[in-house]
Amino acid sequence: MSASVRAPVRTRFAPSPTGFLHIGGARTALFSWAYAKRHGGQFVLRIEDTDVERSTQAAIDAILDGMRWLDLSWDEGPFFQMERLPRYQEVADRLIASNHAYWCYASREELDEMREAQRTRNEKPRYDGRWRPENAAGRTPPEGVKPVLRFRNPDDGVVAWDDLVKGRIEIENKELDDLVILRSDGVPTYNFGVIVDDWDMGITQVIRGDDHVNNTPRQINILNALSAPVPQYAHLSMILGDDGQKLSKRHGAVSVMQYHEDGYLKEAVLNYLGRLGWSHGDEEVFSIEQFCEWFDLDHITPSAAQFNTEKLRWLNQHYLKLADDLRLAADVDQRLARRGVSLEGGPDLERAVSLYKDRVATLNELADALEVFYVDVEPARELLEQHLTDLSRPALERLSVLFETVAWEKTALSAAIKEVMAQTKLKMPQVAIPLRVLLTGQTQTPGIDALLEVMGRKRVLARLKRFV
């Protein structure tokens, strides 16, 4: 639905550091970042680390690494919730003073028994308000029990909002119970920490996954109790894997950085994420600058988006072809170095990149293709038996002699091959394919003259003389 934009726009990305930055989180971050950029606003990064047992520094680092790799720079932050505990207590005290919150002394066992009894009666399990002041009048709090603080949800009426993706959503308050907002150790629960942070940070649009739709009415009620402004909400649909099931670890990439490891360019990943549940006409390929210019919330589909690995590979291949050779060479250099491959004694990597970048879909595939220029190649036995024959061997022997003195550039190399073809009465594939096998261990490569030129005289002769 059409959204009226408030000014100034302030969006946020607020991951929990309990795991890596996955594709769903990266899309949320991209949409929030792009919306702020589109409207000249501010993008805030917040780390929601109140799940102390599951939050780790490794996960924080992984999230920040993923954001930096994608160039989703934040204007403020990162803010950490565990550094703001006094502020949450201050707001909690305000809710207590206004009779919008109360202490609950129910034990875990007591609550389990309550819910089990409700299930037995075919009722929805929910807190029954037993420690609301009017229900607990005259009761003495049990000794040794640290209470939690609960928000007193309205008993009647409807909480509603115009979701910027899903449209009008209304929830009856009788469907909501009194949620815990402060744990017994004073750490806020998710729903409480979020609203205090969004309020304090002046967030105007909350763009997040639709797994939070059920949290939104609770958060709106707390904000209303505080007479705090309520941001606009946009809930993004889930992402499905190639098989139509909810995207998960079993679909491959665990984190955004895994796509980097797998050889994808960040502009391809950003372009793909931009089209994952959002569209601008029939446009499929666009820069991040163009995306920010076009991006709106009106054209986000409310239905689930499906991840398509082959489409991502196609986009990546497109961006590889456009990429600067020097940039690709620097990346491939690092990938080869991690494999223990040294470039010493080999051809100029930038020239080799130029030869192969149109033939691959990922940087890893590019590194695979170029590795043969820098390591000793041992062609497969079956390839040697198939192509190094009594027919081809004389031609290869004559080439090895010509290659000693021929000018080492494509035109002269091509002429030498044609000269040998004429002498041996062989066709190009009968000479070029055996030559490719001996040089690269492969039957298909770029043009044989270009391959020879880049590989260099010394390496070509050394490989030929091993076999002919």
JORAZI-V379838 format. One record per residue. N is the residue number from 1. PHI is phi in whole degrees, -180 to 180 (none if undefined). Layout:
n,phi
N,PHI
N,PHI
This chain:
n,phi
1,none
2,-69
3,-116
4,-84
5,-87
6,-83
7,-126
8,-80
9,-76
10,-137
11,-113
12,-150
13,-122
14,-134
15,-77
16,-93
17,-82
18,-111
19,-174
20,-77
21,-80
22,-92
23,-61
24,-62
25,-65
26,-64
27,-65
28,-60
29,-62
30,-62
31,-65
32,-66
33,-64
34,-67
35,-64
36,-65
37,-63
38,-58
39,-106
40,64
41,-100
42,-119
43,-117
44,-109
45,-108
46,-131
47,-104
48,-93
49,-105
50,-79
51,-83
52,-60
53,-66
54,-102
55,-75
56,-135
57,-66
58,-61
59,-69
60,-59
61,-62
62,-65
63,-64
64,-65
65,-62
66,-64
67,-64
68,-69
69,-61
70,-80
71,62
72,-91
73,-73
74,-101
75,-85
76,-140
77,106
78,-75
79,-96
80,-119
81,-63
82,-67
83,-91
84,-119
85,-56
86,-60
87,-68
88,-64
89,-65
90,-62
91,-70
92,-62
93,-61
94,-65
95,-67
96,-63
97,-63
98,-96
99,64
100,-101
101,-150
102,-151
103,-84
104,-119
105,-105
106,-67
107,-79
108,-61
109,-65
110,-63
111,-69
112,-63
113,-63
114,-61
115,-69
116,-65
117,-65
118,-66
119,-64
120,-60
121,-89
122,60
123,-104
124,-69
125,-62
126,-163
127,-66
128,-95
129,74
130,-64
131,-106
132,-60
133,-51
134,-71
135,-89
136,-106
137,-58
138,86
139,-85
140,-94
141,-57
142,-64
143,-74
144,78
145,-106
146,-83
147,-77
148,-104
149,-102
150,-111
151,-83
152,-85
153,-72
154,-56
155,-79
156,-136
157,85
158,-129
159,-105
160,-141
161,-153
162,-96
163,-68
164,-74
165,-116
166,-95
167,87
168,-68
169,-129
170,-129
171,-129
172,-75
173,-63
174,-66
175,-83
176,-107
177,-104
178,-84
179,-78
180,-73
181,-112
182,-128
183,-73
184,-65
185,-93
186,87
187,-84
188,-71
189,-79
190,-54
191,-63
192,-83
193,-58
194,-61
195,-72
196,-65
197,-65
198,-61
199,-66
200,-64
201,-91
202,65
203,-69
204,-101
205,-132
206,-103
207,-108
208,-155
209,-70
210,-76
211,-70
212,-99
213,-56
214,-69
215,-80
216,-60
217,-62
218,-64
219,-68
220,-63
221,-63
222,-67
223,-60
224,-63
225,-64
226,-93
227,55
228,-96
229,-64
230,-100
231,-70
232,-80
233,-116
234,-134
235,-104
236,-84
237,-69
238,-69
239,-109
240,-98
241,-78
242,-56
243,-89
244,86
245,-94
246,-55
247,-60
248,-150
249,-58
250,-69
251,-85
252,121
253,-60
254,-83
255,-139
256,-58
257,-66
258,-65
259,-67
260,-63
261,-62
262,-80
263,97
264,-95
265,-81
266,-62
267,-67
268,-71
269,-65
270,-63
271,-60
272,-67
273,-62
274,-61
275,-94
276,-87
277,99
278,-138
279,-146
280,-132
281,61
282,-103
283,-66
284,-111
285,-117
286,-157
287,-77
288,-66
289,-66
290,-66
291,-60
292,-62
293,-70
294,-90
295,-62
296,-146
297,-93
298,-69
299,-108
300,-87
301,-76
302,-76
303,-88
304,-63
305,-96
306,-112
307,-75
308,-130
309,-62
310,-65
311,-68
312,-63
313,-62
314,-61
315,-63
316,-64
317,-61
318,-60
319,-72
320,-63
321,-62
322,-85
323,-70
324,-65
325,-61
326,-64
327,-63
328,-64
329,-63
330,-63
331,-69
332,-63
333,-55
334,-66
335,-66
336,-68
337,-62
338,-66
339,-88
340,84
341,-95
342,-96
343,-86
344,-61
345,84
346,-100
347,-73
348,-62
349,-65
350,-63
351,-67
352,-66
353,-60
354,-59
355,-72
356,-113
357,-65
358,-80
359,-110
360,-128
361,-111
362,-138
363,-67
364,-66
365,-65
366,-65
367,-64
368,-59
369,-67
370,-87
371,-58
372,-65
373,-77
374,-125
375,-128
376,-72
377,-93
378,-117
379,-59
380,-60
381,-57
382,-66
383,-69
384,-63
385,-64
386,-78
387,-113
388,-91
389,-113
390,-62
391,-77
392,-86
393,-59
394,-59
395,-66
396,-68
397,-65
398,-64
399,-64
400,-62
401,-74
402,-61
403,-67
404,-67
405,-124
406,-65
407,-61
408,-89
409,-149
410,-52
411,-61
412,-69
413,-66
414,-63
415,-64
416,-63
417,-64
418,-66
419,-64
420,-68
421,-58
422,-67
423,-67
424,-98
425,58
426,-106
427,-88
428,-53
429,-60
430,-70
431,-103
432,-69
433,-66
434,-58
435,-63
436,-60
437,-62
438,-68
439,-84
440,-124
441,77
442,-130
443,-94
444,-124
445,-148
446,-61
447,-46
448,-63
449,-67
450,-67
451,-62
452,-61
453,-58
454,-72
455,-66
456,95
457,-59
458,-61
459,-70
460,-62
461,-64
462,-62
463,-75
464,-64
465,-73
466,-72
467,-122
468,-127
